[in-house]
Amino acid sequence: MAKRTKSYLTSEATHDEAMRIARGTQRPGQTKEQTRLIAQGIQKGIEQYKKQQSARTRELDKSIKKVKQNLMPHETHAIEVQEKIAYRQHWLPWLLLVLSWIAMTACWLVYL
């Protein structure tokens, strides 16, 4: 297995971000070397944060996988239940239909 080099671990985006932050916080009279050292520190902090987040993500994935594996045997032994689907209609359309027929009958009787 090949060893990872330091240049492989650091990305250009992280380096650019660190330099941008270091230049943004630069004090008057600060040398380029001091700014570069600050940028290196910021870059290391960003890399450490990314490593921590990826480790948390891996742990979360492992725990989710473990929970799913624990639930799977219970699902396979579960008794299959047939679902009875009952379609029920709402009462409002029927009420409106009956009322409209009553109203039409009443109008027909009144105008006769």
N, C-alpha and C positions, 0 to 999 in steps of 0.2 A: 504494500500500500504506500502510495506516494505521500510524502510529508507536505503539508500546506505551508507555503511561504507567507511571510508577513504581507507582501504586496497582494497576494491572493485574498487575504482576509479583509483588507481595506479597500473600499470602493472609491471611485472617483467622486461620486455624489457626496459621500460622507466627508471626504477631504475638502471639497468645495464648500459644503455647508459649514464645516469647522472654520475655514478661512473667512467666510462671509461673517460669521458670528464674531470672530476675533477682530476683524477690521471694524466691525460695528461698535465694539467696546474699547477700541484703541484710545489711549490717553495721549495728550500732547507730549512730545519729546520721547515717545516710546520707539525703540529701534525695531528694524525689521526682524532681527533675530528674536527679540522678546515676543513680537507678534506671532512669529512662527512657532515658538515654544508654547504660547497660549493656545494656538490653533491645534497643536499636537495633543495638548491636554484635553481640549474640547473633543477632538476626534476620538481619543481613547474613551472618553465618557460616553460618546454616542455609540461606539462599538460595544462597550460593556452593557449599555442599556438594550441594544438590539439582541445581544446574547441572552440577557435575562428574559426578555420577552419571548424569544424563541424557545428557551428552556421552559417557561411557563406554558407556552402553547403546547409543547410536547407532553408535559405532564398532564395538562387538561385533556389532550387527545387520548393519552393512555388511560386516564380515569374514565372517560366516556366509553372507550372500547371495553374496559373491564365491566362497567355497568351493563352495557349492551350484551356482553357474553353471559353475564349472570341472569339476564332476563330471557335470553333465548331458550334455555331448556324448559322454562316454565311455559313458554308459548307453544312449544311442540307437544307438550302433554295436555294442553288445555282441551276441554271437551268442545267439540264443534256445535254451535247453536245455530239453528236455522232462523233466519230473521223473517218475521212476518211483517210484510209491508202493508199498511192500511192507509189508503188515501182518503183523507177527509177534506170536504169542501167547506169553505167558509159560509156562514149563515147570511151574511149581508147581501150577496147577489140574489139569493132566494127571497129574502124579505122585500127587496126592491121590486122584484118581479111580481110578487103577490100584491104589493101596494099599487103598482102601476095598473095591474088588471082590475083591482077594486076601483081605482080612480076612473079608468076608462068605462067600466060598467056603470058607475055613478053618473058620469057625464052623458052616457048614452041614454040612461033612464030619465035624466033631467030634461034633455032636449027632445024627447019623444013626444 
